[in-house]
Amino acid sequence: MILPLRLIKASVVLLLVILISGCASIIGRQALDPPMLDLDVIPEQSWTDLNYHHDLICPELSNARTGCMAFMSAAAYDNQSRAQWASVVKEWEEAGLPIATEAMEVKMRTWPQAEKTAQDRTRRIAMEYRVELETVRGLDEVNLLLDGDVPAKKGTYILMHGFRTNKKSLFFIAESIRFSGFDVVLVDLYGHGDSQGEFSFSGKPDAELISNLIDNLDNPGPVHLAGMSMGGTTGVHVARKNDQVQSLLLLAPMLAFEDAFVDAGRAYSRAAHWVTQGALKRGANYALNEAGTPKEDTAVVQHVAELDIPVLIMGSKNDAVSPFAKLRQLEAGKVEFHAVQPRSHHAMILWSTDDYGTWRFWLERIQKGS
């Protein structure tokens, strides 16, 4: 059967109207079941070789939206584990560098290097990572050098990743923190990685179980939090719940899911430019309603100063998702801000030597009470 030309034209016009105006449920379902950015940052066996241990924590009562949460933990680096790290780097070199991985719109290439900086056992191995991260926003290059004496254990850091990624995405941040004398715990938020449950888009349900995880750590010492993007929102909820938290590090934190959904769509998806901003916002609100998440639960970073604990926010002028100017406006009282070398939102999972030094100096100051 051949359709009349007028009917074909009408169908095309209708399709264009739907595409341009957007359908909230169609757009919202993209947020509820998105393609995941599961980058294999290092080979799977290397996690074990670098002394990361996998575990689960489960709530006493769970429902379809919660469940058990997966996490990895690793002790702070000492002389022996630094030497083990150097052995792993040699294996990577023999297998061929760079370590290359890609997922969806992101490609990553890593060149690690181990260097003996002194003969004595107090300052033996320096760690170096050169990383290239490529997206539709361009190419970001970050160099990280970790060098210095092996410090005494200083406490524990809980690390929380961003939306569509998983705990392994924060490998470079975790390695830096371990090098500085902290044990690390990297969690998979609900609906991500190896965790059960569904996205909340706020991290508030996740915070309940992460707070329990903190309470059940064995001799953690002072507890600190670090969160990237939506993981920063989760971090604020955890800090509100658990008074063991001493400080909070926020890497390009999400300011509100509705705005972040629009900005991320426009930054990383060409198709989103065919949809009006109003339609994208309606789609974001549809996703929040389906997840049972109040909009205000996704916007807690804007009230981070109310925590009354030291907070360090890191942001980038090239970040199209977590606006640099708005993050700067949060700087007041115990909340400090550091502008990183300009790079994209996805590249905020990386640290440069300068970023690492800024964090260490900030942490030393707050530990001394100055």
N, C-alpha and C positions, 0 to 999 in steps of 0.2 A: 504494500500500500504506500503510495506517495502522498506525503502530507502537503497541504496547501502552503504556498509561500508565506501567506500572511500569518499562519499558525507557527511556522518555523521562526519567523521574525519575532513574533510575540514571545515564543519560548526563550529565544536568545536574550531578549530584553529582560524577561523575568529572571533569568539566570544571572544577568549582570546586576540587576537590582539587589538580588539576594547576596551576591558576592560583595558588592560595594557597601550595602547597608549592614550586612552581617546578620547572622542568626545567633542569638546568645547561647542557645543550647549547643549548637555545633561548635562554636568557638570555645565555650566553657569546657566541653568534653576533651578538647585538645589539652587543656590544663590538667584535667583529671586523669588522663592517660597519655602522657607525653612521651616522645622518644627520649631515651635516657643517654646521658653523656658518661658512659662507663669506660673511662680511659684506663688502659693497662699501663700505669705509670712506670712500673718496673715488672720484670718477669714474676710470675706467681710464686715460684719457689724461693725467690729472693726475700719475700716477706718473712718466711720462716728463718732463712739464713741470717737476716738482720734482727732476729729475736722478737718479732711481732707474734703475739699469741691471740688466737681467735676465741671468742666466747659469746654467750648469750645472757641476757637478763630478761626475766618475764615478770609481768605484774601479777599480783594476787588475783585480780579480776580483770578479764580482758573482754573486748567485744570486737566486732568486725573492723572497727577503725583503729584498734590498737594491736596488742599482741606482744610477742617477744621482740626484743631489740638486739641486733648484732653489734658487737664492738671488737676492736683490736686494742691490745695494750702492749707497751714495750717499756723497759727500764731505761733510765738515763744512761748515756754512753760513759763507759770507763775505759781504761787503757786496753783491756782485753777485747771489749766489743768494738772499739775503734780499729784495732788490728783485724778483727773479723770483717768489719766493713771494708777495709782495704783489700782483703781476700776476695770479697764479693765483687768489688770493682774490677779486679783482675779478671774474674770470670766474665764480666760484662765486656771487657776489652777483647778478650779472646773470642767471644761470640760475635764481636763486631759492633762498633759504635757508629752512629748514635743508637740509643734505645728509642725506637719509633713506635708510636701508637696513634690511632685516630678513632674518633667516635662522632657521628653526626657532623656538625659544622666545625669540629676542632681537630687539629693535627698537632702532635707534640713530638719533639725530638730532644733527647737529653744526652749530654756528654759529661759523665762523672769522672772525677780524677782524684786519686789519693796521693798525698805528698808527705814525705817525712820531713818535718820542719826542725827537728832536734833529735839528738841521740838519747837524751835522758827520757825516762818513762813518764815524766810529768807533762811533757809537751811533745807528743810523738807524731800523731797523724793529723794532718789537716784535710778537711773534706772540701771538695769543690764540685759545684754543679753549674754547667752552662745549659740553659734550656731555651728552646725556641717554641713558641706556641702560636699557631696560625689559625685565624678564623676569617670570616668575611669582612671583619673589621681591620684586617691587616696582620702583619707579623710583629710579634713582641719577642724581644730577646732579653733574658734576665740572667745575670751572673751572681752566684752565691758562693762566698768563701767562708768556711768555718774553721777558725784556727784559735789555739789557745790552750791553756792548762786544763786538765780534767778537774772540774769543780766538785765540791761536795754536793750531795743530793739536796735540792732546794724545795721540792714539793711535786705536785702533780698538775698537769694540764689536761683538761677535757676539750677535745676538738670536735666542732660540729660543722658539717659541710653545707653547701648550698643546694638549691632546688635542681633536680634532674641529675645530680652527681651522686657520689657515695664517699664513704670514709677514706678510701684510698686516694682520692683527689688531693687530700691535704698532706701527702707524703713529705713534700719539701719543707713545709712549716713544721711538721712533726719532727723531722730529722734535726732541724735547727734547734728546736726546743730541747730535744734529748741531748744534743751536744752541749747545751748550757746547764745541764744538771737536773733536768726534770723528767720524771716518768710521764708517759703520755697515754691517753685513752682516746681512741678515735671511734665515734659512734656512727652507725647508719640510722638516719632519721626514719620514721615510719614511712613505709611505701618505697624506700630506697634501698639499694644494695641487697644485703641478706636479711634485712628486717621485715617483719610482718606488718600488717596494718595498712592504713591508707594515708594519703597526703592530708595534712591539716592546713598547709599554707601559712601557718603561724608558729609552729613548733611548740605550742602550749601543751598539747597532750604529751608530746615527747619529753617536755621538761619534767613532767611528773616522774617518769621512769628514770631519766638521767639524774634527777635529784636523789632517787633511791640508790642508784648506782654509786653516786658519790658517798652516800652514807654507809655503803657496804664495802668501800675500798679498804684494803689492808694497809695500815700505816701510810696514808697518802701524803702526810705533811700538809703545808698550806696548799689549798686548791685554787686554781685559776682556770678561767674559761677563755676559749678562742672560737669565734664563729665567723664563717664567710657567707655573705649574702643572706639567704634565709636562715642559715645557721646562726647568724648574728641575732636575729629575732628570737630564735630558740634560746640563745645564751642569755638574753635579757630576762626571759621567762624563768630560766633556771636560777639566775641570780636573785630574782624576786622570791623564789621558793626556798632557797638553801643559804643559810647564813654562814656556811663554811667558805663560801666563795670570797676570795680576797681581791680579785681584780678581773677585768673583762677586756679582751682584745677583740676588736671588731674590724674585719677585713671587708671593705665595700658592703656594709650591711644594707639589707632591704629596709626601706623606709615605710612602705605600705605595699601590699600585694597588688592591689588594683593598678597603681602607677607602675610598679615593676613589670607587671604582665604586659602593659602597653609598651613600655620602653624597650623591654627585651624583644618583644615581637617585632617592633620597628627596626631594632638594631641588627637582628640576626635572621630575620625571615623576610624575603622579598614579597611573599604573598600578603603579609600583614599590611603592606603599604596600599593594598587594594581595599582595605577595610577601614571604615571610619574609626576615629578614636573613641567615639561614643559606643560603637558596636563592640570594640575590644574591651571597654570597661564593663559593658553589660555581660560579656562573656566571662570576665574575671569574677564578677559578682555572682553569676550563675554557678561557677565552680565553688565559690565560698559557701553559697547556700547548700549545694549538694554535699559539701564536706562538713556542714554544720558549724562553720567557723565565723564568728562575728568579725566584721571588718576591722574593728578597733584592736582585735588581738594580733593583727598583722602589722600594726603601726606603733609598736611599743618602743622601738629604737628612738623615736622622736622624744621620748620621755626618759632617756637613759640617765640623765643627771639626777633623777629622783632616787636612783639606787644607792647613792652616797658611798660608792666604792670607786677606786681609780679605774678609769676607762681610757683606752687608747684606740682611736679610730684611724684607720688607714684608708685613704681614698685616692683616686686618680682622675685627672682632668680628661682622660680619654675614655672614661667609663660612662657608657650611655645608659646604664641600668641603675646605678646608685649615684645620683647627681652630686658632683664634687662640691658645688656651692652650698647645697642643702646640708651635706655632711659637715662642712666647715662651720655652719651656723650652730651646730650642736656643741661646739667647743666652749666650755664654761666650767668654772670651779674645778672639779676633779676629772673632768672630761677633756682630754687632749687630742690633738689632730696632727697627723703626719701625712704630707703629700708624697706619694710614691712616684718613682720615675713613670711618666705617662704610659699607660697600657690599658688594654681592654678589660671588661668585667671578668671574662673567663680567666684572664691572666693574673687575677688577684689571688689565685691559689699559689702563686709564686712569690718568693722573697728575694730581693737583691741583698748584697752585702750591706748596703746602706740601711735598708729597711730592718734587717736583722740587728744592726748596731743600734738603731733608734729604739727598737723594742727592748734590747738588753739594758740600755742606759735608763729608759723609763722604768723598767722593772727594778733595777738597782736603787733608783731614787725612792720608789714607793716602799721598797723593803726596808730602807733606812728611815722611812717616815718623813722624808723631806719633800 
